[in-house]
Amino acid sequence: GNVIGEFPPFISKSDEVRLQTVPAVIERYAGWDFSMAEKLDGNSYTFYVDSYGEFGVCGRTTRLDPKSVPIDIERIKSALIEFKGRHLLRCGVSLRGELCGPQIQGNKLGLDEVALFAHNLFDIAQGQHLSESTLTCFCQRYDFLRAPVLGIYTMPSGRSSDEVIDELLELSAGVSAFNSSVQREGVVFRLESSGFYAPEVDDPDLGRRVSFKVISPKFMESFGE
């Protein structure tokens, strides 16, 4: 997309850290449930409607001209405006997803056309992420694809961080839910919640949201990354 400005300061930027860089979270969240979702190898985009009803689009670090993004922008805009009003999110809401398809990161999924896979909703007023269950409901209501949910993982207790990391590296490997002939990039783990918002924490390594990724060694082997 064509850059038209800086990334808005009122929206959190994407970039999940690898578990190997924050091993302390393993013991810190022993016994907690994490949702697991497939990590998709595409380009990250954020779409938002602010308190004034203004719609915007961002890449990973900059604001973009909406007309330069190769998907149906109006459908995303309409969904966010309706969702904002329905849930009284007075200062706005943002939707983040991965854009995958032809001419994007080698189109590893082998898609015929560009598609958006949603993986995050954010309440701008509260500065808080919405839960994975809320994201699923959003995608069902407005007919959006979302990063495939792979189940729940309970962080084990009484085991070394190396043992857990080895287990999760093995768990991260597997074929993509969208193309069984392709290795998935990995798995994203987020604290599970059945409420509207994701669990709010103050983690010394991860901040207000406990979320991390584990990249599949088979994916790296397959694509030389």
C-alpha positions as CSV (number, residue, x, y, z in Angstrom):
1,G,0.0,0.0,0.0
2,N,0.9,3.7,-0.4
3,V,2.2,5.3,2.7
4,I,0.3,8.5,3.8
5,G,1.4,9.0,7.4
6,E,2.6,7.5,10.7
7,F,1.1,4.6,12.5
8,P,-1.6,6.1,14.9
9,P,-0.3,6.2,18.5
10,F,-3.7,5.1,19.9
11,I,-3.5,1.6,18.4
12,S,-1.1,-1.1,19.7
13,K,1.4,-2.3,17.0
14,S,1.6,-6.0,16.1
15,D,4.6,-8.2,16.8
16,E,4.3,-11.2,19.0
17,V,7.5,-12.3,20.5
18,R,8.9,-15.8,20.3
19,L,8.5,-17.9,23.4
20,Q,12.2,-18.7,23.4
21,T,12.9,-15.0,24.2
22,V,10.6,-14.8,27.2
23,P,10.9,-18.3,28.9
24,A,9.9,-16.9,32.3
25,V,6.3,-16.7,31.1
26,I,6.2,-20.6,31.2
27,E,6.4,-20.7,35.0
28,R,4.6,-17.5,35.5
29,Y,1.4,-18.8,33.8
30,A,1.6,-22.4,34.8
31,G,-2.0,-23.8,35.0
32,W,-3.4,-21.0,32.8
33,D,-5.3,-21.8,29.6
34,F,-4.1,-20.4,26.3
35,S,-6.0,-20.4,23.0
36,M,-4.0,-21.5,20.0
37,A,-4.4,-20.1,16.5
38,E,-2.5,-20.8,13.3
39,K,0.2,-18.2,12.5
40,L,-0.2,-17.2,8.8
41,D,2.7,-16.0,6.7
42,G,1.4,-12.8,5.0
43,N,1.4,-9.0,5.4
44,S,0.0,-7.5,8.6
45,Y,-2.7,-4.8,8.1
46,T,-4.7,-2.9,10.7
47,F,-8.1,-1.3,10.0
48,Y,-9.7,1.1,12.4
49,V,-12.6,3.5,13.0
50,D,-11.8,6.2,15.5
51,S,-14.0,8.3,17.8
52,Y,-14.9,10.6,14.9
53,G,-16.0,7.8,12.7
54,E,-12.9,8.2,10.5
55,F,-11.7,5.0,8.8
56,G,-8.0,4.3,8.4
57,V,-5.7,1.5,7.2
58,C,-2.2,0.7,8.4
59,G,0.6,-1.6,7.5
60,R,3.0,-2.9,10.2
61,T,4.5,0.6,11.0
62,T,2.8,3.2,8.8
63,R,-0.6,4.6,7.8
64,L,-1.7,3.7,4.2
65,D,-4.0,5.0,1.6
66,P,-7.1,2.7,1.8
67,K,-7.5,2.7,-1.9
68,S,-4.1,1.1,-2.3
69,V,-5.0,-2.0,-0.3
70,P,-6.1,-4.9,-2.6
71,I,-9.2,-6.0,-0.8
72,D,-12.8,-4.9,-0.2
73,I,-12.2,-1.9,2.1
74,E,-15.8,-0.8,2.3
75,R,-17.0,-4.1,3.8
76,I,-14.4,-3.9,6.5
77,K,-15.3,-0.2,7.2
78,S,-19.0,-1.0,7.4
79,A,-18.4,-3.9,9.8
80,L,-16.2,-1.8,12.1
81,I,-18.7,1.1,12.2
82,E,-21.6,-1.3,13.0
83,F,-19.6,-3.2,15.7
84,K,-18.4,0.1,17.3
85,G,-22.0,1.2,17.6
86,R,-23.4,-2.1,18.8
87,H,-20.9,-2.4,21.6
88,L,-20.7,1.3,22.5
89,L,-17.0,1.5,21.7
90,R,-17.1,5.3,21.7
91,C,-13.5,6.0,20.9
92,G,-13.3,3.4,18.2
93,V,-12.1,-0.1,17.4
94,S,-9.4,-1.7,15.3
95,L,-9.2,-5.0,13.4
96,R,-5.9,-6.5,12.6
97,G,-5.3,-9.4,10.2
98,E,-2.9,-11.0,7.8
99,L,-3.3,-10.4,4.1
100,C,-2.4,-13.6,2.2
101,G,-2.5,-14.5,-1.5
102,P,-0.9,-14.0,-4.9
103,Q,2.3,-11.8,-4.8
104,I,2.3,-11.7,-1.0
105,Q,5.2,-13.6,0.8
106,G,5.4,-16.1,-2.0
107,N,1.7,-17.1,-1.5
108,K,2.7,-20.1,0.5
109,L,-0.9,-21.1,1.0
110,G,-1.5,-21.3,-2.7
111,L,-4.5,-19.0,-2.6
112,D,-6.2,-18.0,-5.9
113,E,-7.0,-14.5,-4.6
114,V,-5.9,-12.1,-1.9
115,A,-7.7,-12.8,1.4
116,L,-7.7,-11.2,4.9
117,F,-7.4,-13.5,7.9
118,A,-8.5,-11.6,11.1
119,H,-6.5,-12.2,14.3
120,N,-7.0,-9.3,16.6
121,L,-9.7,-6.8,17.8
122,F,-8.7,-3.8,19.9
123,D,-10.9,-1.3,21.9
124,I,-9.2,2.1,21.4
125,A,-10.8,3.8,24.4
126,Q,-9.8,1.1,26.9
127,G,-6.5,0.4,25.2
128,Q,-7.5,-3.2,25.6
129,H,-7.6,-6.2,23.3
130,L,-10.8,-8.1,22.8
131,S,-10.9,-11.8,23.5
132,E,-10.4,-14.6,21.1
133,S,-14.1,-15.6,21.5
134,T,-15.2,-12.1,20.7
135,L,-13.0,-12.1,17.6
136,T,-14.6,-15.4,16.5
137,C,-18.1,-13.9,17.0
138,F,-17.1,-10.8,15.0
139,C,-15.9,-12.9,12.1
140,Q,-19.0,-15.1,12.1
141,R,-21.4,-12.1,12.3
142,Y,-19.7,-10.1,9.5
143,D,-18.5,-13.1,7.4
144,F,-14.7,-12.6,7.7
145,L,-12.1,-15.3,7.7
146,R,-10.1,-15.6,10.8
147,A,-6.8,-17.2,11.7
148,P,-7.8,-20.9,12.3
149,V,-8.3,-21.8,16.0
150,L,-6.4,-25.0,16.9
151,G,-7.6,-25.6,20.5
152,I,-6.7,-24.8,24.0
153,Y,-3.3,-25.4,25.7
154,T,-2.9,-25.5,29.4
155,M,0.6,-24.3,30.4
156,P,2.1,-27.2,32.5
157,S,3.6,-26.8,35.9
158,G,6.5,-28.5,37.5
159,R,8.5,-28.8,34.2
160,S,11.5,-27.0,33.0
161,S,11.2,-24.2,30.4
162,D,13.3,-26.2,28.0
163,E,11.0,-29.2,28.2
164,V,7.9,-27.0,27.6
165,I,9.6,-25.1,24.7
166,D,10.5,-28.5,23.0
167,E,6.9,-29.6,23.4
168,L,5.5,-26.4,21.9
169,L,8.0,-26.6,19.0
170,E,6.6,-30.0,18.3
171,L,3.1,-28.8,18.7
172,S,3.7,-25.9,16.3
173,A,4.5,-28.2,13.4
174,G,1.7,-29.4,11.2
175,V,0.0,-28.6,7.9
176,S,-2.0,-25.4,7.4
177,A,-5.8,-25.5,8.0
178,F,-6.1,-23.8,4.6
179,N,-3.8,-26.0,2.6
180,S,-2.9,-29.5,3.8
181,S,0.1,-29.7,1.4
182,V,1.8,-26.8,3.1
183,Q,3.5,-26.6,6.5
184,R,1.9,-23.9,8.7
185,E,4.2,-21.1,9.9
186,G,3.6,-21.8,13.5
187,V,1.1,-21.2,16.4
188,V,0.1,-18.0,18.3
189,F,-0.7,-18.5,22.0
190,R,-3.0,-16.1,23.9
191,L,-4.5,-16.2,27.4
192,E,-8.0,-17.6,27.0
193,S,-11.1,-15.8,28.1
194,S,-14.8,-16.3,27.5
195,G,-15.6,-12.7,28.2
196,F,-15.7,-9.7,25.8
197,Y,-12.1,-8.6,26.7
198,A,-8.9,-10.5,26.7
199,P,-7.5,-11.0,30.3
200,E,-5.8,-7.8,31.5
201,V,-2.4,-8.3,33.1
202,D,0.7,-6.3,33.8
203,D,3.4,-8.7,32.7
204,P,7.0,-7.6,33.0
205,D,8.0,-9.2,29.7
206,L,4.8,-9.0,27.6
207,G,2.9,-6.0,28.9
208,R,-0.9,-5.9,29.1
209,R,-1.5,-8.9,26.9
210,V,0.0,-12.3,27.3
211,S,0.6,-13.4,23.8
212,F,3.5,-15.2,22.1
213,K,4.3,-17.2,19.1
214,V,6.1,-20.5,18.4
215,I,7.5,-20.9,14.8
216,S,7.4,-24.4,13.4
217,P,10.9,-25.8,12.7
218,K,9.3,-27.8,9.8
219,F,8.2,-24.5,8.3
220,M,11.6,-23.0,8.6
221,E,13.1,-26.1,7.1
222,S,10.6,-26.1,4.2
223,F,11.1,-22.5,3.3
224,G,14.7,-21.9,4.4
225,E,13.8,-19.3,7.0
